[in-house]
Amino acid sequence: MKLLTILFVTFALALLGTWIFQGKPDFLFSGNLGMGVFILFTGLSHFKFQKGMAMMIPDFIPAKMFWVYFTGILEIAAGIGLMIPSIREVTAVLLIVFYVLVFVANIRSSQRNINIFKADYTGPGMRYLYIQRIPMQIILILWTWYFGIYLH
């Protein structure tokens, strides 16, 4: 849930900043900046916690480290794409698809008690999925849809 704090604080600061410098809050910019910064942090985490992230990938998928790094790069690119008006909508659609696909990996991670930070099996398990991950995924998908597609 720490990452959601990044999303909300960035959004609030951007609203305040646009209100101070433009005379009115810019919800479109602020919402996309919040998600952009959020997804940038998650993308960078693929390079810091790569072993734990690789443990989330099903055994039948080869080249796990490639996929960890590749998805990290995709997340960073998505954060940038949300800030470019001409590609914002397509970025948002792809990001929503990505969030749905990542949720499958989170189910596996919870079932196996994977702790991505320690790269071991001491994670919080299914409790994390139900209490934190599902609500967070819903927020991320709705946020991305609202600011990246609906308001666009």
N, C-alpha and C positions, 0 to 999 in steps of 0.2 A: 504494500500500500504506500510505501515511501515514494514510488514512482508517480502515483496519482497526486501526491503533494506537489511534485514538480509540475505536473500538468496544470493543476489549479492555481498555484502560485504564479507560474509564468503567465497564465491567462489574466489573473488579477493585476499583475504588474503591467502587462501590456495594455489592458484597459485603462489603467491609471495614466500610463505614459501617453497613450493616444488622446486621452481626455485633456491632459495638461498641454501637450504640444499641438493638437489639432482642434481643440475646443469642444470635442465630443468623443465619446469612446467608440472605437472601431471594433465591433464584435467579430466581424469576418477575419480581420487580420489577427486579432488577439486569440481567437479560438484556434486558428491554424498555427500560430506561433506556439501556443501551448502544446498542441499535439506534436508539432515539429520538434520542439525541445525534448518532449517525452520520448519520442521514437528515436531521437538521436542518442539519448542516454541508453535506451535498450539496445540499440545497434552497437554502441561501444562496449556494452557488457558482453557481447559475443566474443570479444577479443580478450577480456579479462577473465571470464569464467568459461572458457572454451571447453574444458574437459567435462565440466558438469552439464553444459548444454549438449555436448555430444552424447551423453548418457540418455538424454531424452529421446533421441532418434531411434526408431525401431531397428532391430538387428538386421532385418532383410535389406535395409538401405545401405549401400556401400559408401565409402568415402565420407564418413561422418564429419570429419574436421572441415572438409571442403564445404559441406552444407552449413555448418556453423558459421564459418567466415562469410560465405556467400549471403546467407540471410542477414548477417550483421551489416554487410555492405548495402543490401536491399533496404534495410530499415533506415540507414543513414540517408540513402538516396530518397526514400519516401519523405523523410523529414524536410529535406530540401525541396522536393517536388510540391509539397503542400504550400510552400511559400511562393511558388511561381504560378500566377493566375492562369496562364494558358494551359498548364498541365495539372492544375489542382484537382479537377474533377476526376480525371482518369487515375491520378495518384490515389485519391480517396477510395475509389472503387477497388483498386488493386490492394490497397491497405486493408480494406474490410475483408476481402478474400483471404489475405494473409492472416488476419486475426482469427478467422474461422479455422484455417489450417493449423495455426500455431496452437489453437485450443486442443486439438487432437493430441499434440505433443504434451500439453499440460495434463491431459487426462492420464497419459502413460506415465508421466513423471510422478503424478500423485499416487497412482496405483503402486508404483515401485518405491515410493518414499525417497525419491531422488532429491538430494540437496545440491543444487547447481553451484552454490558458492563453495562448498567443500569437496564437490565431486565424489560424494559417497551416498550411502543409503540411510542417512539420518534425517531426511526431510520430514515435513509435517504430514504428509500423506493426503488422504481424501478430505480431511478436515479443511486443509488449505484450498482444495478445489472448490468446495461448497461455500465456504465462508469468505474467501478472498478472490479466487481466480474467476469464478463465474460472474460475480458482480462487476469485477474490474473489466472483464471482456465485454460485458453488456455496455458499460460506460464508454469504453474505447470505441466500440462499433457505432453506438449512437452519436457520440461526439464527432467522430470522423464523418459520418453521414450528414450530420447537421451543418457543420462548418465547411466541410469539403464538397458536399453535393447540394444540399438543400439551400443554403444561403448563397452558394456560388451563383 
